[in-house]
Amino acid sequence: MSLGCSDGVIEPAMLVPLTLARACNQDPKTVSLTTSMLDLNMDSLALVSVFAQFEAIYQVEFTSDDLLSLFQAVDVAAIVKTLKDVLPMIETSVAKHGT
């Protein structure tokens, strides 16, 4: 499975559903951008672990406001949007390569 890498940057729209699926022991094919966070049945500790993985992958430290936005996400697409807002270099890198 390609993770939409561009200049070594993993596209959140590819990474987030896969990471969430693995964290809640679901088939990655069943988790899409439209999947509700409630449908994933993840507890807050699992979400913290997932967010820590994102910090490690993107080499950033989320602010408390970033984390609040991530915790308030209603679906997978909202998490992707928050990551893209926090990590503008992803948009630039992906757009530059037309991926």
Biopython code that builds the backbone (N, CA, C, O; Angstrom):
import numpy as np
from Bio.PDB.StructureBuilder import StructureBuilder

atoms = [
    (1, "MET", "N", (0.840, -1.178, 0.000)),
    (1, "MET", "CA", (0.000, 0.000, 0.000)),
    (1, "MET", "C", (0.883, 1.239, 0.000)),
    (1, "MET", "O", (1.763, 1.382, 0.850)),
    (2, "SER", "N", (0.649, 2.130, -0.951)),
    (2, "SER", "CA", (1.388, 3.385, -1.010)),
    (2, "SER", "C", (0.785, 4.356, -0.009)),
    (2, "SER", "O", (-0.435, 4.444, 0.135)),
    (3, "LEU", "N", (1.650, 5.080, 0.678)),
    (3, "LEU", "CA", (1.156, 6.050, 1.659)),
    (3, "LEU", "C", (1.234, 7.472, 1.124)),
    (3, "LEU", "O", (1.265, 8.421, 1.907)),
    (4, "GLY", "N", (1.267, 7.639, -0.193)),
    (4, "GLY", "CA", (1.264, 8.974, -0.764)),
    (4, "GLY", "C", (2.477, 9.781, -0.366)),
    (4, "GLY", "O", (2.355, 10.965, -0.051)),
    (5, "CYS", "N", (3.641, 9.169, -0.373)),
    (5, "CYS", "CA", (4.863, 9.859, 0.027)),
    (5, "CYS", "C", (5.293, 10.847, -1.033)),
    (5, "CYS", "O", (5.264, 10.548, -2.226)),
    (6, "SER", "N", (5.682, 12.000, -0.600)),
    (6, "SER", "CA", (6.210, 13.033, -1.471)),
    (6, "SER", "C", (7.331, 13.713, -0.713)),
    (6, "SER", "O", (7.102, 14.317, 0.335)),
    (7, "ASP", "N", (8.533, 13.618, -1.234)),
    (7, "ASP", "CA", (9.696, 14.163, -0.532)),
    (7, "ASP", "C", (9.809, 13.592, 0.874)),
    (7, "ASP", "O", (10.246, 14.284, 1.794)),
    (8, "GLY", "N", (9.417, 12.334, 1.043)),
    (8, "GLY", "CA", (9.506, 11.704, 2.351)),
    (8, "GLY", "C", (8.379, 12.075, 3.297)),
    (8, "GLY", "O", (8.379, 11.624, 4.442)),
    (9, "VAL", "N", (7.417, 12.881, 2.861)),
    (9, "VAL", "CA", (6.290, 13.291, 3.701)),
    (9, "VAL", "C", (5.116, 12.377, 3.399)),
    (9, "VAL", "O", (4.719, 12.236, 2.242)),
    (10, "ILE", "N", (4.563, 11.760, 4.420)),
    (10, "ILE", "CA", (3.440, 10.851, 4.249)),
    (10, "ILE", "C", (2.146, 11.647, 4.281)),
    (10, "ILE", "O", (1.877, 12.367, 5.243)),
    (11, "GLU", "N", (1.360, 11.520, 3.250)),
    (11, "GLU", "CA", (0.093, 12.244, 3.126)),
    (11, "GLU", "C", (-0.873, 11.795, 4.231)),
    (11, "GLU", "O", (-1.165, 10.605, 4.351)),
    (12, "PRO", "N", (-1.370, 12.743, 5.036)),
    (12, "PRO", "CA", (-2.289, 12.385, 6.130)),
    (12, "PRO", "C", (-3.533, 11.634, 5.676)),
    (12, "PRO", "O", (-4.018, 10.763, 6.398)),
    (13, "ALA", "N", (-4.060, 11.952, 4.500)),
    (13, "ALA", "CA", (-5.273, 11.278, 4.029)),
    (13, "ALA", "C", (-5.054, 9.778, 3.839)),
    (13, "ALA", "O", (-6.009, 9.002, 3.861)),
    (14, "MET", "N", (-3.818, 9.379, 3.656)),
    (14, "MET", "CA", (-3.497, 7.957, 3.533)),
    (14, "MET", "C", (-3.125, 7.358, 4.891)),
    (14, "MET", "O", (-3.513, 6.235, 5.212)),
    (15, "LEU", "N", (-2.374, 8.119, 5.677)),
    (15, "LEU", "CA", (-1.854, 7.617, 6.949)),
    (15, "LEU", "C", (-2.915, 7.509, 8.040)),
    (15, "LEU", "O", (-2.952, 6.516, 8.767)),
    (16, "VAL", "N", (-3.763, 8.500, 8.162)),
    (16, "VAL", "CA", (-4.714, 8.564, 9.278)),
    (16, "VAL", "C", (-5.677, 7.368, 9.297)),
    (16, "VAL", "O", (-5.794, 6.709, 10.330)),
    (17, "PRO", "N", (-6.367, 7.067, 8.192)),
    (17, "PRO", "CA", (-7.279, 5.910, 8.257)),
    (17, "PRO", "C", (-6.561, 4.600, 8.594)),
    (17, "PRO", "O", (-7.077, 3.789, 9.363)),
    (18, "LEU", "N", (-5.388, 4.397, 8.028)),
    (18, "LEU", "CA", (-4.621, 3.183, 8.296)),
    (18, "LEU", "C", (-4.215, 3.097, 9.763)),
    (18, "LEU", "O", (-4.356, 2.046, 10.389)),
    (19, "THR", "N", (-3.715, 4.196, 10.307)),
    (19, "THR", "CA", (-3.269, 4.220, 11.698)),
    (19, "THR", "C", (-4.436, 4.005, 12.664)),
    (19, "THR", "O", (-4.315, 3.269, 13.643)),
    (20, "LEU", "N", (-5.560, 4.654, 12.379)),
    (20, "LEU", "CA", (-6.733, 4.485, 13.238)),
    (20, "LEU", "C", (-7.260, 3.053, 13.168)),
    (20, "LEU", "O", (-7.638, 2.482, 14.191)),
    (21, "ALA", "N", (-7.287, 2.477, 11.983)),
    (21, "ALA", "CA", (-7.768, 1.100, 11.826)),
    (21, "ALA", "C", (-6.905, 0.138, 12.638)),
    (21, "ALA", "O", (-7.418, -0.736, 13.338)),
    (22, "ARG", "N", (-5.609, 0.309, 12.537)),
    (22, "ARG", "CA", (-4.715, -0.572, 13.292)),
    (22, "ARG", "C", (-4.889, -0.395, 14.798)),
    (22, "ARG", "O", (-4.846, -1.368, 15.551)),
    (23, "ALA", "N", (-5.086, 0.840, 15.233)),
    (23, "ALA", "CA", (-5.217, 1.116, 16.666)),
    (23, "ALA", "C", (-6.479, 0.507, 17.259)),
    (23, "ALA", "O", (-6.513, 0.175, 18.444)),
    (24, "CYS", "N", (-7.511, 0.360, 16.445)),
    (24, "CYS", "CA", (-8.761, -0.206, 16.975)),
    (24, "CYS", "C", (-9.034, -1.603, 16.419)),
    (24, "CYS", "O", (-10.164, -2.090, 16.458)),
    (25, "ASN", "N", (-7.986, -2.236, 15.903)),
    (25, "ASN", "CA", (-8.072, -3.621, 15.420)),
    (25, "ASN", "C", (-9.177, -3.831, 14.390)),
    (25, "ASN", "O", (-9.940, -4.794, 14.464)),
    (26, "GLN", "N", (-9.249, -2.916, 13.432)),
    (26, "GLN", "CA", (-10.216, -3.057, 12.347)),
    (26, "GLN", "C", (-9.470, -3.239, 11.030)),
    (26, "GLN", "O", (-8.310, -2.850, 10.892)),
    (27, "ASP", "N", (-10.151, -3.829, 10.087)),
    (27, "ASP", "CA", (-9.589, -3.987, 8.750)),
    (27, "ASP", "C", (-9.411, -2.585, 8.163)),
    (27, "ASP", "O", (-10.373, -1.819, 8.107)),
    (28, "PRO", "N", (-8.198, -2.237, 7.725)),
    (28, "PRO", "CA", (-7.963, -0.896, 7.160)),
    (28, "PRO", "C", (-8.903, -0.542, 6.001)),
    (28, "PRO", "O", (-9.164, 0.634, 5.748)),
    (29, "LYS", "N", (-9.402, -1.548, 5.311)),
    (29, "LYS", "CA", (-10.318, -1.297, 4.189)),
    (29, "LYS", "C", (-11.666, -0.770, 4.667)),
    (29, "LYS", "O", (-12.434, -0.222, 3.877)),
    (30, "THR", "N", (-11.958, -0.934, 5.961)),
    (30, "THR", "CA", (-13.249, -0.494, 6.496)),
    (30, "THR", "C", (-13.199, 0.924, 7.068)),
    (30, "THR", "O", (-14.233, 1.465, 7.462)),
    (31, "VAL", "N", (-12.019, 1.526, 7.117)),
    (31, "VAL", "CA", (-11.885, 2.876, 7.670)),
    (31, "VAL", "C", (-11.538, 3.831, 6.538)),
    (31, "VAL", "O", (-10.511, 3.686, 5.875)),
    (32, "SER", "N", (-12.415, 4.812, 6.328)),
    (32, "SER", "CA", (-12.204, 5.803, 5.269)),
    (32, "SER", "C", (-12.306, 7.201, 5.866)),
    (32, "SER", "O", (-12.513, 7.362, 7.069)),
    (33, "LEU", "N", (-12.160, 8.191, 5.028)),
    (33, "LEU", "CA", (-12.251, 9.576, 5.501)),
    (33, "LEU", "C", (-13.632, 9.898, 6.073)),
    (33, "LEU", "O", (-13.764, 10.788, 6.914)),
    (34, "THR", "N", (-14.642, 9.189, 5.627)),
    (34, "THR", "CA", (-16.001, 9.466, 6.102)),
    (34, "THR", "C", (-16.381, 8.668, 7.349)),
    (34, "THR", "O", (-17.480, 8.839, 7.877)),
    (35, "THR", "N", (-15.496, 7.808, 7.823)),
    (35, "THR", "CA", (-15.786, 7.008, 9.013)),
    (35, "THR", "C", (-15.903, 7.911, 10.237)),
    (35, "THR", "O", (-15.034, 8.741, 10.502)),
    (36, "SER", "N", (-16.984, 7.733, 10.967)),
    (36, "SER", "CA", (-17.205, 8.497, 12.200)),
    (36, "SER", "C", (-16.249, 8.002, 13.278)),
    (36, "SER", "O", (-15.976, 6.806, 13.380)),
    (37, "MET", "N", (-15.749, 8.927, 14.072)),
    (37, "MET", "CA", (-14.879, 8.542, 15.184)),
    (37, "MET", "C", (-15.640, 7.671, 16.186)),
    (37, "MET", "O", (-15.045, 6.800, 16.821)),
    (38, "LEU", "N", (-16.941, 7.895, 16.331)),
    (38, "LEU", "CA", (-17.747, 7.074, 17.235)),
    (38, "LEU", "C", (-17.800, 5.623, 16.761)),
    (38, "LEU", "O", (-17.833, 4.701, 17.576)),
    (39, "ASP", "N", (-17.807, 5.424, 15.446)),
    (39, "ASP", "CA", (-17.854, 4.071, 14.894)),
    (39, "ASP", "C", (-16.572, 3.285, 15.171)),
    (39, "ASP", "O", (-16.581, 2.054, 15.131)),
    (40, "LEU", "N", (-15.475, 3.982, 15.450)),
    (40, "LEU", "CA", (-14.209, 3.305, 15.710)),
    (40, "LEU", "C", (-14.114, 2.774, 17.143)),
    (40, "LEU", "O", (-13.263, 1.937, 17.443)),
    (41, "ASN", "N", (-14.987, 3.259, 18.020)),
    (41, "ASN", "CA", (-15.011, 2.796, 19.425)),
    (41, "ASN", "C", (-13.647, 2.890, 20.099)),
    (41, "ASN", "O", (-13.244, 1.977, 20.820)),
    (42, "MET", "N", (-12.945, 3.982, 19.869)),
    (42, "MET", "CA", (-11.626, 4.169, 20.479)),
    (42, "MET", "C", (-11.768, 4.950, 21.773)),
    (42, "MET", "O", (-12.536, 5.909, 21.851)),
    (43, "ASP", "N", (-11.028, 4.536, 22.780)),
    (43, "ASP", "CA", (-11.034, 5.308, 24.012)),
    (43, "ASP", "C", (-9.969, 6.410, 23.921)),
    (43, "ASP", "O", (-9.184, 6.449, 22.973)),
    (44, "SER", "N", (-9.953, 7.280, 24.893)),
    (44, "SER", "CA", (-9.050, 8.434, 24.846)),
    (44, "SER", "C", (-7.580, 8.020, 24.898)),
    (44, "SER", "O", (-6.734, 8.683, 24.300)),
    (45, "LEU", "N", (-7.269, 6.944, 25.597)),
    (45, "LEU", "CA", (-5.879, 6.487, 25.657)),
    (45, "LEU", "C", (-5.399, 5.990, 24.298)),
    (45, "LEU", "O", (-4.250, 6.219, 23.922)),
    (46, "ALA", "N", (-6.265, 5.318, 23.572)),
    (46, "ALA", "CA", (-5.907, 4.861, 22.223)),
    (46, "ALA", "C", (-5.686, 6.059, 21.309)),
    (46, "ALA", "O", (-4.765, 6.062, 20.492)),
    (47, "LEU", "N", (-6.531, 7.076, 21.448)),
    (47, "LEU", "CA", (-6.355, 8.278, 20.630)),
    (47, "LEU", "C", (-5.051, 8.994, 20.948)),
    (47, "LEU", "O", (-4.358, 9.461, 20.044)),
    (48, "VAL", "N", (-4.717, 9.082, 22.224)),
    (48, "VAL", "CA", (-3.449, 9.706, 22.614)),
    (48, "VAL", "C", (-2.282, 8.955, 21.980)),
    (48, "VAL", "O", (-1.327, 9.571, 21.505)),
    (49, "SER", "N", (-2.358, 7.652, 21.975)),
    (49, "SER", "CA", (-1.308, 6.842, 21.358)),
    (49, "SER", "C", (-1.204, 7.118, 19.859)),
    (49, "SER", "O", (-0.104, 7.238, 19.319)),
    (50, "VAL", "N", (-2.341, 7.217, 19.199)),
    (50, "VAL", "CA", (-2.350, 7.519, 17.760)),
    (50, "VAL", "C", (-1.766, 8.907, 17.512)),
    (50, "VAL", "O", (-0.960, 9.087, 16.599)),
    (51, "PHE", "N", (-2.165, 9.880, 18.314)),
    (51, "PHE", "CA", (-1.649, 11.241, 18.126)),
    (51, "PHE", "C", (-0.143, 11.296, 18.371)),
    (51, "PHE", "O", (0.572, 12.041, 17.700)),
    (52, "ALA", "N", (0.333, 10.510, 19.328)),
    (52, "ALA", "CA", (1.780, 10.435, 19.586)),
    (52, "ALA", "C", (2.503, 9.843, 18.374)),
    (52, "ALA", "O", (3.618, 10.253, 18.050)),
    (53, "GLN", "N", (1.868, 8.880, 17.710)),
    (53, "GLN", "CA", (2.456, 8.326, 16.490)),
    (53, "GLN", "C", (2.557, 9.394, 15.407)),
    (53, "GLN", "O", (3.560, 9.477, 14.698)),
    (54, "PHE", "N", (1.512, 10.210, 15.281)),
    (54, "PHE", "CA", (1.551, 11.289, 14.287)),
    (54, "PHE", "C", (2.673, 12.277, 14.604)),
    (54, "PHE", "O", (3.378, 12.734, 13.704)),
    (55, "GLU", "N", (2.835, 12.602, 15.884)),
    (55, "GLU", "CA", (3.922, 13.508, 16.277)),
    (55, "GLU", "C", (5.277, 12.924, 15.894)),
    (55, "GLU", "O", (6.150, 13.640, 15.404)),
    (56, "ALA", "N", (5.449, 11.644, 16.114)),
    (56, "ALA", "CA", (6.729, 11.000, 15.787)),
    (56, "ALA", "C", (6.949, 10.958, 14.273)),
    (56, "ALA", "O", (8.052, 11.227, 13.796)),
    (57, "ILE", "N", (5.921, 10.628, 13.537)),
    (57, "ILE", "CA", (6.050, 10.527, 12.078)),
    (57, "ILE", "C", (6.353, 11.882, 11.461)),
    (57, "ILE", "O", (7.228, 11.996, 10.603)),
    (58, "TYR", "N", (5.624, 12.919, 11.900)),
    (58, "TYR", "CA", (5.785, 14.249, 11.309)),
    (58, "TYR", "C", (6.807, 15.105, 12.049)),
    (58, "TYR", "O", (7.061, 16.244, 11.658)),
    (59, "GLN", "N", (7.395, 14.565, 13.117)),
    (59, "GLN", "CA", (8.430, 15.238, 13.894)),
    (59, "GLN", "C", (7.981, 16.630, 14.361)),
    (59, "GLN", "O", (8.656, 17.637, 14.143)),
    (60, "VAL", "N", (6.822, 16.639, 15.007)),
    (60, "VAL", "CA", (6.263, 17.868, 15.574)),
    (60, "VAL", "C", (5.779, 17.567, 16.981)),
    (60, "VAL", "O", (5.684, 16.409, 17.389)),
    (61, "GLU", "N", (5.474, 18.625, 17.712)),
    (61, "GLU", "CA", (4.823, 18.481, 19.005)),
    (61, "GLU", "C", (3.537, 19.287, 18.945)),
    (61, "GLU", "O", (3.565, 20.502, 18.750)),
    (62, "PHE", "N", (2.408, 18.605, 19.112)),
    (62, "PHE", "CA", (1.123, 19.284, 19.046)),
    (62, "PHE", "C", (0.944, 20.196, 20.251)),
    (62, "PHE", "O", (1.317, 19.852, 21.372)),
    (63, "THR", "N", (0.368, 21.363, 19.999)),
    (63, "THR", "CA", (0.009, 22.267, 21.084)),
    (63, "THR", "C", (-1.280, 21.744, 21.729)),
    (63, "THR", "O", (-1.925, 20.838, 21.202)),
    (64, "SER", "N", (-1.636, 22.316, 22.852)),
    (64, "SER", "CA", (-2.882, 21.904, 23.505)),
    (64, "SER", "C", (-4.082, 22.215, 22.607)),
    (64, "SER", "O", (-5.054, 21.460, 22.600)),
    (65, "ASP", "N", (-4.027, 23.313, 21.853)),
    (65, "ASP", "CA", (-5.113, 23.640, 20.917)),
    (65, "ASP", "C", (-5.198, 22.618, 19.790)),
    (65, "ASP", "O", (-6.293, 22.230, 19.382)),
    (66, "ASP", "N", (-4.039, 22.177, 19.283)),
    (66, "ASP", "CA", (-4.020, 21.145, 18.243)),
    (66, "ASP", "C", (-4.669, 19.861, 18.759)),
    (66, "ASP", "O", (-5.503, 19.256, 18.086)),
    (67, "LEU", "N", (-4.269, 19.459, 19.966)),
    (67, "LEU", "CA", (-4.818, 18.237, 20.556)),
    (67, "LEU", "C", (-6.318, 18.353, 20.785)),
    (67, "LEU", "O", (-7.057, 17.393, 20.568)),
    (68, "LEU", "N", (-6.767, 19.517, 21.221)),
    (68, "LEU", "CA", (-8.201, 19.727, 21.417)),
    (68, "LEU", "C", (-8.942, 19.538, 20.093)),
    (68, "LEU", "O", (-9.985, 18.886, 20.049)),
    (69, "SER", "N", (-8.402, 20.108, 19.021)),
    (69, "SER", "CA", (-9.024, 19.943, 17.695)),
    (69, "SER", "C", (-9.049, 18.481, 17.276)),
    (69, "SER", "O", (-10.041, 18.009, 16.719)),
    (70, "LEU", "N", (-7.969, 17.766, 17.539)),
    (70, "LEU", "CA", (-7.922, 16.348, 17.177)),
    (70, "LEU", "C", (-8.937, 15.541, 17.981)),
    (70, "LEU", "O", (-9.610, 14.667, 17.434)),
    (71, "PHE", "N", (-9.049, 15.832, 19.281)),
    (71, "PHE", "CA", (-10.006, 15.107, 20.124)),
    (71, "PHE", "C", (-11.448, 15.432, 19.767)),
    (71, "PHE", "O", (-12.337, 14.606, 19.978)),
    (72, "GLN", "N", (-11.695, 16.620, 19.228)),
    (72, "GLN", "CA", (-13.054, 17.023, 18.877)),
    (72, "GLN", "C", (-13.465, 16.576, 17.477)),
    (72, "GLN", "O", (-14.599, 16.814, 17.062)),
    (73, "ALA", "N", (-12.569, 15.940, 16.757)),
    (73, "ALA", "CA", (-12.876, 15.495, 15.390)),
    (73, "ALA", "C", (-14.057, 14.530, 15.397)),
    (73, "ALA", "O", (-14.113, 13.604, 16.206)),
    (74, "VAL", "N", (-14.997, 14.759, 14.488)),
    (74, "VAL", "CA", (-16.170, 13.895, 14.417)),
    (74, "VAL", "C", (-15.961, 12.723, 13.461)),
    (74, "VAL", "O", (-16.633, 11.697, 13.565)),
    (75, "ASP", "N", (-15.022, 12.888, 12.528)),
    (75, "ASP", "CA", (-14.737, 11.809, 11.596)),
    (75, "ASP", "C", (-13.259, 11.832, 11.218)),
    (75, "ASP", "O", (-12.513, 12.725, 11.620)),
    (76, "VAL", "N", (-12.858, 10.843, 10.445)),
    (76, "VAL", "CA", (-11.459, 10.712, 10.061)),
    (76, "VAL", "C", (-11.013, 11.925, 9.235)),
    (76, "VAL", "O", (-9.880, 12.386, 9.377)),
    (77, "ALA", "N", (-11.886, 12.437, 8.386)),
    (77, "ALA", "CA", (-11.548, 13.603, 7.560)),
    (77, "ALA", "C", (-11.212, 14.820, 8.419)),
    (77, "ALA", "O", (-10.350, 15.615, 8.046)),
    (78, "ALA", "N", (-11.869, 14.976, 9.549)),
    (78, "ALA", "CA", (-11.586, 16.110, 10.438)),
    (78, "ALA", "C", (-10.187, 15.992, 11.045)),
    (78, "ALA", "O", (-9.515, 17.002, 11.254)),
    (79, "ILE", "N", (-9.754, 14.777, 11.325)),
    (79, "ILE", "CA", (-8.388, 14.590, 11.831)),
    (79, "ILE", "C", (-7.385, 14.931, 10.738)),
    (79, "ILE", "O", (-6.379, 15.591, 10.997)),
    (80, "VAL", "N", (-7.657, 14.483, 9.518)),
    (80, "VAL", "CA", (-6.775, 14.808, 8.387)),
    (80, "VAL", "C", (-6.688, 16.314, 8.205)),
    (80, "VAL", "O", (-5.598, 16.854, 8.014)),
    (81, "LYS", "N", (-7.834, 17.005, 8.263)),
    (81, "LYS", "CA", (-7.844, 18.461, 8.091)),
    (81, "LYS", "C", (-7.018, 19.133, 9.185)),
    (81, "LYS", "O", (-6.238, 20.042, 8.902)),
    (82, "THR", "N", (-7.181, 18.696, 10.420)),
    (82, "THR", "CA", (-6.413, 19.282, 11.518)),
    (82, "THR", "C", (-4.924, 19.071, 11.302)),
    (82, "THR", "O", (-4.132, 19.992, 11.500)),
    (83, "LEU", "N", (-4.533, 17.864, 10.897)),
    (83, "LEU", "CA", (-3.111, 17.611, 10.642)),
    (83, "LEU", "C", (-2.583, 18.516, 9.535)),
    (83, "LEU", "O", (-1.478, 19.048, 9.635)),
    (84, "LYS", "N", (-3.371, 18.685, 8.488)),
    (84, "LYS", "CA", (-2.929, 19.546, 7.389)),
    (84, "LYS", "C", (-2.848, 21.003, 7.826)),
    (84, "LYS", "O", (-1.987, 21.743, 7.353)),
    (85, "ASP", "N", (-3.735, 21.420, 8.724)),
    (85, "ASP", "CA", (-3.677, 22.789, 9.249)),
    (85, "ASP", "C", (-2.433, 22.987, 10.111)),
    (85, "ASP", "O", (-1.800, 24.043, 10.073)),
    (86, "VAL", "N", (-2.092, 21.961, 10.887)),
    (86, "VAL", "CA", (-0.942, 22.030, 11.786)),
    (86, "VAL", "C", (0.367, 21.881, 11.018)),
    (86, "VAL", "O", (1.396, 22.434, 11.405)),
    (87, "LEU", "N", (0.312, 21.132, 9.932)),
    (87, "LEU", "CA", (1.514, 20.803, 9.165)),
    (87, "LEU", "C", (1.409, 21.338, 7.739)),
    (87, "LEU", "O", (1.254, 20.554, 6.803)),
    (88, "PRO", "N", (1.490, 22.648, 7.554)),
    (88, "PRO", "CA", (1.293, 23.210, 6.213)),
    (88, "PRO", "C", (2.318, 22.738, 5.192)),
    (88, "PRO", "O", (2.064, 22.831, 3.991)),
    (89, "MET", "N", (3.469, 22.234, 5.631)),
    (89, "MET", "CA", (4.469, 21.771, 4.682)),
    (89, "MET", "C", (3.976, 20.555, 3.910)),
    (89, "MET", "O", (4.496, 20.262, 2.833)),
    (90, "ILE", "N", (2.988, 19.843, 4.432)),
    (90, "ILE", "CA", (2.433, 18.697, 3.706)),
    (90, "ILE", "C", (1.703, 19.184, 2.471)),
    (90, "ILE", "O", (1.923, 18.669, 1.374)),
    (91, "GLU", "N", (0.836, 20.173, 2.639)),
    (91, "GLU", "CA", (0.107, 20.732, 1.512)),
    (91, "GLU", "C", (1.054, 21.213, 0.430)),
    (91, "GLU", "O", (0.862, 20.907, -0.747)),
    (92, "THR", "N", (2.070, 21.958, 0.817)),
    (92, "THR", "CA", (3.028, 22.516, -0.117)),
    (92, "THR", "C", (3.765, 21.405, -0.852)),
    (92, "THR", "O", (3.907, 21.445, -2.074)),
    (93, "SER", "N", (4.227, 20.422, -0.108)),
    (93, "SER", "CA", (5.023, 19.348, -0.691)),
    (93, "SER", "C", (4.181, 18.516, -1.651)),
    (93, "SER", "O", (4.633, 18.203, -2.752)),
    (94, "VAL", "N", (2.967, 18.155, -1.250)),
    (94, "VAL", "CA", (2.105, 17.330, -2.079)),
    (94, "VAL", "C", (1.667, 18.109, -3.307)),
    (94, "VAL", "O", (1.690, 17.571, -4.414)),
    (95, "ALA", "N", (1.265, 19.377, -3.137)),
    (95, "ALA", "CA", (0.810, 20.185, -4.266)),
    (95, "ALA", "C", (1.939, 20.389, -5.277)),
    (95, "ALA", "O", (1.704, 20.382, -6.485)),
    (96, "LYS", "N", (3.147, 20.567, -4.785)),
    (96, "LYS", "CA", (4.298, 20.800, -5.654)),
    (96, "LYS", "C", (4.531, 19.633, -6.604)),
    (96, "LYS", "O", (4.981, 19.826, -7.734)),
    (97, "HIS", "N", (4.226, 18.430, -6.148)),
    (97, "HIS", "CA", (4.479, 17.247, -6.948)),
    (97, "HIS", "C", (3.226, 16.716, -7.630)),
    (97, "HIS", "O", (3.269, 15.686, -8.302)),
    (98, "GLY", "N", (2.113, 17.418, -7.457)),
    (98, "GLY", "CA", (0.882, 17.013, -8.122)),
    (98, "GLY", "C", (0.341, 15.677, -7.664)),
    (98, "GLY", "O", (-0.339, 14.997, -8.432)),
    (99, "THR", "N", (0.619, 15.287, -6.452)),
    (99, "THR", "CA", (0.162, 14.007, -5.934)),
    (99, "THR", "C", (-1.135, 14.168, -5.188)),
    (99, "THR", "O", (-1.678, 13.189, -4.676)),
]
sb = StructureBuilder()
sb.init_structure("model")
sb.init_model(0)
sb.init_chain("A")
sb.init_seg("    ")
for serial, (resi, resn, name, xyz) in enumerate(atoms, 1):
    if name == "N":
        sb.init_residue(resn, " ", resi, " ")
    sb.init_atom(name, np.array(xyz, "f"), 0.0, 1.0, " ", f" {name:<3s}", serial, name[0])
structure = sb.get_structure()
